Amino acid sequence: MTDEVLVKRLGITTKGGNPNYKIRVAFKKLSDKKLIAYQKTSRGWSAHLTPLGKKHAEKLFTLDRIVIEKPKNWDGRWRVVIFDIWERRRPARNKLRYLLQKSGFYKIQNSVWVYPYDCEELIALLRVEMRLGNSVLYIIAEGIEQDQKLVTHFGLN
């Protein structure tokens, strides 16, 4: 794991426009939990993992065990992860698929995965650690057409 992760790798800089709202919210949550810290540089702002963030990320990225906290009750919303990663980055794309599978996501299509519980932190950390930036889209959906198969798969009946 690198010591410093540049926010501009995610398309977020202090120059050239406003950052994506969802990414800002995810970074704010990580910052509030003291998992990342910001630093001003000559090229804009950068973020790096704090010691607590490194410990948390190492726990999340242990390939044998990726943990997403599950609440007692499902809120009825689906978390959908969609990605479009270039062919030249095939190893990163395959690693992302593997990590999503290990995390318990359900594959709808090769680049569309779904999970019933909040996992925004995991996706934000994956974006940063794997330098995926805007190639990964995190969606919270009220419903998915013909989702009974998903409800059964996740035991949400």
HUVENBEL-V451818 format. One line per field, one symbol per residue. phi: phi as a letter, one per 40 degrees, with the letter a starting at -180 (. if undefined). psi: psi as a letter, one per 40 degrees, with the letter a starting at -180 (. if undefined). A space follows every 50 residues. Layout:
phi: ???
psi: ???
This chain:
phi: .ccbbcccccgbbcbghcccdccccccccccccgcbbbacbcbhcbbbcc dcccccccccccccabbbcbccbccgbbbbbbbbbddcbddcccccdccc ccchcbccadbbbbacbdaccdccccdcccfcfccbbbbbbcabdfcccc dcdcgcd
psi: hidhhhdddeehieifiiihddddddddddddefdiiihhieeaiiiihi ddddddddddehddhhhhhhidhheeiihhhhighidefddddddddddd ddeeihhdidehiiieihfddddddddddefdbeehhhhhhdihhfeddd dddefe.
